[in-house]
Amino acid sequence: VSISEMRIVDEHQHVMTIGGTLGVHERAVGAVELTIQSEDFEVIDNALAELKLHINVHVSGETRTPRVEGLIEVENGTINVQEILEQTAADPYATEATIIETPAEKPEEPQTPTMFNALDMNVGVSIPSNLVIRGSDLRPANAPISIGDINVTVGGLVQARKPRGSNDLRITGEVNTVRGNYDFQGRRFELMRDARIRFAGPDELNPLLDLRARRVIAAVETFVRV
């Protein structure tokens, strides 16, 4: 079955196209060969973020064991850190009584492979120095005080890889600061250019930080490094 350029249009009339072929055998979809492309397509526009992307991604293989590869480039975007913290940060303190029970041992049942487990992915994400990360009055769960305000523009290149048969998504690459500032307790620090956030690709998403901030205090140039 040939798919001749299916088109998805965002509210700004930017188009994402999907084209290729699907192999059908005995009413079941088998082989897949699809290309997904867009220019300046708006994928998110809400309280969490505003994000427009150039997409050039190829999907191949079988529908039950697909391979996804290509490049996604951020045209421009803004990520609101405070909204993300409020929706995703866990409360470290229990609010309900915990009843500890010893469950009866049950024989382990073989798990059915999921679509994500069968996925083979290798996708690059390019950020050409135009992604803004900002937040005001940042408060992680149960923080006694605000940890400040941030407004920073970053750029870089990261690679998202997930081998078939694994549920671990590995992120590698580096993001650098272009400009920005950090405010804490009424004091503003200038974030230095080329500070780094480096993803080394472990199972847990835990980037390495190398950040520097600058402020002049009583005619003394002061630097803070994290």
C-alpha positions in Angstrom: 0.0 0.0 0.0 1.5 3.3 -1.1 0.9 6.4 1.2 1.2 9.4 -1.1 2.2 12.3 1.2 -0.4 12.5 4.0 -0.3 16.1 5.3 -0.8 17.4 8.8 -1.2 21.2 9.1 -0.6 23.2 12.4 -2.5 26.4 13.3 0.2 28.5 11.5 -0.3 26.5 8.3 3.1 24.8 8.5 2.9 21.3 7.1 4.2 17.9 8.3 4.2 15.2 5.5 4.2 11.5 5.9 4.8 9.3 2.9 6.0 5.8 2.0 4.7 2.2 1.8 3.0 -0.3 4.1 3.2 -4.1 3.3 -0.2 -5.8 3.9 -0.5 -9.6 4.0 -3.6 -11.5 5.0 -5.2 -8.3 6.4 -2.2 -7.6 8.7 0.3 -4.8 8.2 3.9 -6.1 7.9 6.8 -4.2 6.4 6.9 -0.4 6.8 8.9 2.2 4.9 7.8 5.7 5.9 9.4 9.2 5.8 8.2 12.0 8.1 9.3 15.5 7.2 8.4 19.0 8.3 9.7 22.6 8.3 9.0 24.9 11.3 6.2 22.6 12.5 4.6 23.5 15.8 4.5 20.3 17.9 3.8 21.9 21.4 2.1 25.1 22.3 0.9 25.1 25.9 1.9 26.0 29.4 4.8 23.6 29.4 6.5 24.7 26.2 6.4 26.3 22.8 8.3 24.2 20.3 8.7 24.3 16.5 10.7 21.6 14.7 12.3 20.7 11.4 11.8 16.9 11.2 13.5 14.4 8.8 12.8 10.9 10.2 12.7 7.5 8.5 10.7 4.5 9.8 11.6 1.1 8.4 11.4 -2.6 9.2 8.3 -4.4 10.4 5.5 -2.7 12.3 6.1 -5.0 15.3 9.9 -4.3 15.2 10.3 -0.9 13.7 13.5 1.1 13.3 13.4 4.9 13.6 16.4 7.0 12.6 16.9 10.6 11.4 17.3 14.2 12.7 15.1 16.6 14.5 16.1 20.2 14.6 14.7 22.8 16.9 13.7 25.8 14.9 12.9 27.8 18.0 11.3 27.1 21.3 10.8 27.9 25.0 10.6 25.4 27.9 8.9 26.6 31.1 10.8 24.8 33.9 8.4 25.8 36.7 5.4 24.2 34.9 7.4 21.0 34.4 8.5 20.9 38.1 5.0 21.3 39.3 3.7 18.5 37.1 6.5 16.0 37.5 8.4 16.6 40.7 7.7 13.9 43.3 6.8 14.7 46.9 9.6 13.1 49.0 7.4 12.8 52.1 4.7 10.2 52.5 1.3 11.6 53.3 -0.5 8.3 54.0 0.3 5.5 56.4 2.2 2.6 54.8 1.1 -0.9 55.5 4.0 -3.4 55.1 2.9 -6.8 53.9 4.9 -9.8 52.8 3.3 -10.8 49.5 3.0 -14.5 48.7 5.5 -15.7 46.2 4.1 -16.2 42.8 5.8 -17.9 39.8 7.2 -15.3 37.4 5.2 -15.1 34.2 7.0 -14.3 31.0 6.4 -10.7 29.9 4.9 -10.0 26.6 7.3 -7.8 24.6 6.0 -4.2 24.1 6.2 -2.0 21.1 8.7 0.2 22.9 10.9 -2.9 23.8 10.9 -3.9 20.1 11.8 -0.4 18.9 15.2 0.3 17.5 15.9 4.0 17.5 18.7 6.3 16.7 17.6 9.9 16.4 19.7 13.1 16.6 18.3 16.3 18.2 20.0 19.5 17.0 19.5 22.7 19.0 21.1 25.6 17.0 21.5 28.0 20.0 17.9 29.2 20.1 16.2 27.1 22.8 15.1 29.2 25.8 14.8 27.6 29.2 13.1 29.8 31.7 11.2 29.7 35.0 10.2 32.1 37.8 10.0 31.3 41.5 11.2 27.7 41.0 10.1 25.4 43.7 10.7 21.7 43.7 8.4 19.5 45.8 8.4 20.6 49.5 11.2 23.1 49.0 11.1 25.6 52.0 12.0 28.5 49.7 12.2 29.4 46.1 15.4 28.3 44.4 15.2 31.4 42.1 14.5 32.4 38.6 16.3 31.3 35.4 16.3 32.5 31.8 19.0 30.9 29.6 19.4 30.3 25.9 21.1 27.0 24.9 22.3 25.1 21.9 23.9 21.8 21.1 23.5 18.3 19.7 22.3 15.2 21.5 21.6 11.7 20.3 18.7 9.5 21.5 19.5 5.8 21.1 17.5 2.7 22.1 18.5 -0.7 21.0 15.9 -3.3 20.2 15.1 -5.6 23.1 15.9 -3.0 25.7 13.6 -0.5 27.5 16.5 1.9 28.2 16.6 5.1 26.3 20.2 6.5 26.2 21.0 10.2 25.7 24.5 11.2 24.6 25.8 14.6 23.6 26.2 18.1 25.0 24.2 21.3 25.4 26.0 24.6 25.9 24.8 27.9 27.2 24.7 30.9 24.8 23.6 33.6 27.2 21.3 33.9 30.2 21.0 34.8 33.9 20.0 33.3 37.2 18.3 35.3 40.0 18.4 34.1 43.7 17.2 36.0 46.7 17.2 39.3 44.8 20.7 38.9 43.3 21.3 38.4 39.6 24.1 36.2 38.3 25.1 36.2 34.6 25.5 32.7 33.3 28.7 32.5 31.3 28.9 31.4 27.7 29.8 27.8 26.9 28.8 26.3 30.2 28.1 22.7 29.6 25.3 20.2 30.3 26.7 16.8 29.1 24.7 13.6 28.7 27.0 10.6 28.9 24.4 8.0 28.1 23.8 6.0 31.3 20.5 4.1 31.9 19.4 6.9 34.2 19.0 10.4 32.8 21.7 12.2 35.0 23.7 14.8 33.0 27.0 16.1 34.1 27.1 19.9 34.8 29.9 22.4 34.3 28.3 25.8 34.8 29.7 29.2 35.7 28.0 32.4 36.8 29.3 35.9 37.3 28.3 38.8 39.4 30.1 42.1 40.5 29.8 42.5 44.2 31.2 45.8 45.7 33.5 46.2 42.7 34.7 42.7 43.0 34.1 40.3 40.1 32.8 37.1 41.6 32.4 33.7 39.9 30.3 30.8 41.0 31.0 27.4 39.5 28.9 24.3 39.6 
